[in-house]
Amino acid sequence: MHPRRYRRSHPLDMSAGTTEWFMQQIEEAKKEKVETYTASAGNEVTSFISMTLLGISSVYVNHEEKLKKKFEEIGLIVDSVQESKAIMWKAPYRPEIASAEEIPVTVSFLRNAQAEKLWQGREDFAIDGRKFTAVHVSIMHDRSFKIRAKRGPWGKGGSLAELTHLLTLGGMTTAEIAAVYRYQLLRQSLAAVQLQPLAGMLVAGAPGQQVHKGLGQKGFIAVGANVIWRQREVEWIVSSSCPEANDTAFRAFRESEAMEGVHLTLFSEDPKIREALAVELTADRFVSRNKLKKASRM
């Protein structure tokens, strides 16, 4: 990460009322968009809730029964009807190619009081001492965009991964890092309902190496949020409460590129540390599959 100078060295000073309004919008948006379904057994109908969890250790890949028991110990009951579909990792894990301490995982829980608390963020949850949190299963492209470190005089590929790595060295999970990043964006007047890293990326193996069966030299695999793959780092997803809010936030990222820029850094009382470790960000919209198909035909 390169040191840089800001015309605005501190985050925007937001009034308590403004901050409270932003947080209310965030919580209301999460309450409205709950992914639920029901299952019937005889005359009994049971309600379930699905969510993607950030902060779950990759040691539970291929050990889902152990993970179920860990959830049960804290009052979270995994759907037993769906069996293998009740716990689904967001990307296949290939540690011999790219390591990952955590992988986002989609889980379907019985919709009880504990599951509601987890979804709404009203209580802290942890497994093996590692905190985890819930985000939406589906990324709605009209309400989301990708952020990454800006390339140029003040940014380079991998600097966001370096910042994330510094936070993991302090013992933070992806869930806690996402909360830190969301708060910093909020202080810069950018209200995000949630932040999450992309679960994986398309990577190329070494010459002659089969990355994934049936995919030849390339495959989509899980990588850690603090891992750089050949100068390409994991992108983070910013999701807003509605398409209008998403457009406003995206324009703020783009318009700021000619000025001091939206940035993430470490919390510190020392302004020199904040500036030295700051990562200036840029944003990209999701490209629809239809546009990709049209481009491939040209």
FENVEN-V293223 format. One record per run of one state. SS is the DSSP state (2 for helix, 1 for strand, 0 for the rest). FROM is the first residue (numbers start at 0). LEN is the number of residues. If there is no record, write none. Layout:
{{SS FROM LEN} {SS FROM LEN}}
//
This chain:
{{0 0 15} {2 15 17} {0 32 2} {1 34 7} {0 41 2} {1 43 11} {0 54 2} {1 56 1} {2 57 3} {0 60 3} {2 63 10} {0 73 4} {1 77 1} {0 78 4} {2 82 4} {1 86 3} {0 89 12} {1 101 1} {0 102 2} {1 104 6} {0 110 2} {2 112 8} {0 120 4} {1 124 3} {0 127 2} {1 129 6} {0 135 5} {2 140 3} {1 143 6} {0 149 2} {1 151 1} {0 152 2} {1 154 1} {0 155 3} {2 158 11} {0 169 4} {2 173 14} {0 187 6} {1 193 4} {0 197 2} {1 199 5} {0 204 13} {1 217 5} {0 222 5} {1 227 2} {0 229 2} {1 231 2} {0 233 2} {1 235 4} {0 239 3} {2 242 14} {0 256 6} {1 262 2} {0 264 6} {2 270 6} {0 276 2} {1 278 6} {0 284 4} {2 288 9} {0 297 1}}
//
